[in-house]
Amino acid sequence: MDQPLLATDPHAEIREEVRKLCARFPGVYWRELDARRGYPTEFVVALTEAGYLGALIPEEFGGAGLPLSAAAAILETIHAEGCNGAACHAQMYIMGTILKHGSPEQKARYLPGIAEGSLRLQAFGVTEPTSGTDTTALRTTARREGDKWIVNGQKIWTSRAEHSDLMLLLARTTPKDQVAKKTEGLSTFIVDMREVVGKSLTIRPIRTMMNHNSCEVFFDNMEVPAENLVGQEGRGFRYILDGMNAERLLIASESVGDAKWFTQRSVEYSKQRVLFGKPIGTNQGVQFPIAKAYAQMRAAEAIVKEGLERFEAGLPCGEQANMGKMLAADAAWAAAEACVQTHGGFGFAEEYDIERKFREARLYQVAPISTNLVLSYIGEHVLGMPRSY
Ligand SMILES: Cc1cc2nc3c(=O)[nH]c(=O)nc-3n(C[C@H](O)[C@H](O)[C@H](O)COP(=O)(O)OP(=O)(O)OC[C@H]3O[C@@H](n4cnc5c(N)ncnc54)[C@H](O)[C@@H]3O)c2cc1C
């Protein structure tokens, strides 16, 4: 399982360092946080200090200036070691919107702080309760008044909102009936939550089946300085779409890591657990689901790798990012299912960490994009079939 896809893995050293870091955060650390739905502050600080969360920020802004495949290697390793990158992975990709579409002043103001860890940009306010996947139907508005924008509305599933200083927010700045296309008239803002939280911004945590620190957020005449608009007014949807391939490839890498963790556990246990005079792993009924999930993981890993290569070469990679995300989430789920089954009753015991990882792995068939929407993308954009929605 440690065999890299390439004969020489360009990120072997990073993986080794991340493994060492993760060893300081064993299952008991995550179990305790899971029980109280706590935030893994110490883990996030350790990753920040090691420079991993600023991996994609260019060196001129104090980051490591690494390619996307390095960030993917970091997140995959975190998950393969039984840890969870969900507490901080967004820090890696949200800043891409500022980097690509932000003004020189915005880059200078925010990126160095994000790189050194004094500023957290890991809240991403896109999804709303009524519009869900139908993003252009979102109802949060931003109205220009002098040198400010006034924001009203609500977001849901804004992960890590309580643990972030900044939020990247998508809001409608021109009513839908006044734009030629519904994808127009949406704008992206950097919200400094420290200035407004508890006043015009209310954050309410949502208790979910796994520890994800996700929240509802409410905007009540929240003021955002005019200079915090990212790029051009009305083009925000395009900017958000631009960042999605990177996000999908990174999340897919986490799922590949999850699949590796589950499979490792399944293999070890199936060799140790002796019943009816032989290890349970000698039974094909036990062995085959593990082997099948492993094959699925390897296929997903190859597509993700192709996506990363295309991304880094500046080529279109929507097909690979979407397929990789779906296949990796499916592979992780197949490996999770095989792992629980292999462990029998012990798969349900908290101290084995399997039930926790099982709950965590399930998310990625729904977020950040659900499997059906990936299939729609493939049908429409890859295969040229009619749009289904
Ligand atoms: C723990 C968690 C963390 C999240 N973090 C964030 C975050 O930080 N920021 C953020 O903005 N969002 C976040 N999300 C939101 C996430 O991106 C959405 O949940 C996801 O995109 C699905 O949207 P929805 O929940 O509204 O489901 P809906 O859009 O209501 O969809 C429900 C079901 O219908 C299916 N469906 C919908 N339309 C179609 C169609 N045309 N064809 C076929 N099937 C369809 C979907 O596949 C899905 O299975 C998070 C969600 C969760 C659960």
The ligand as an ORCA input file, in Angstrom:
! r2SCAN-3c Opt
* xyz 0 1
  C     -20.414     18.379      6.995
  C     -20.614     19.277      5.819
  C     -19.707     20.295      5.588
  C     -19.911     21.186      4.534
  N     -19.068     22.280      4.395
  C     -19.420     23.270      3.541
  C     -18.706     24.523      3.540
  O     -17.733     24.713      4.277
  N     -19.146     25.521      2.727
  C     -20.220     25.364      1.901
  O     -20.568     26.307      1.175
  N     -20.914     24.181      1.856
  C     -20.549     23.152      2.668
  N     -21.264     21.979      2.674
  C     -22.418     21.842      1.809
  C     -22.261     20.787      0.733
  O     -21.460     21.287     -0.297
  C     -23.674     20.411      0.278
  O     -24.270     19.663      1.341
  C     -23.688     19.611     -0.977
  O     -23.234     20.396     -2.052
  C     -25.107     19.118     -1.295
  O     -26.016     20.186     -1.175
  P     -27.330     20.024     -0.257
  O     -26.915     19.478      1.047
  O     -28.073     21.295     -0.240
  O     -28.190     18.931     -0.976
  P     -29.274     19.176     -2.206
  O     -28.691     20.142     -3.127
  O     -30.532     19.533     -1.507
  O     -29.315     17.771     -2.795
  C     -29.967     16.671     -2.144
  C     -29.797     15.424     -2.982
  O     -30.409     15.611     -4.254
  C     -29.499     15.299     -5.292
  N     -29.711     16.212     -6.419
  C     -29.876     17.555     -6.373
  N     -30.028     18.033     -7.623
  C     -29.962     16.980     -8.470
  C     -30.048     16.835     -9.875
  N     -30.230     17.849    -10.692
  N     -29.897     15.575    -10.404
  C     -29.726     14.509     -9.592
  N     -29.639     14.593     -8.250
  C     -29.753     15.812     -7.697
  C     -28.112     15.519     -4.697
  O     -27.174     14.710     -5.367
  C     -28.324     15.092     -3.265
  O     -28.097     13.714     -3.131
  C     -21.029     21.022      3.684
  C     -21.922     19.959      3.891
  C     -21.738     19.104      4.954
  C     -22.751     18.016      5.193
*
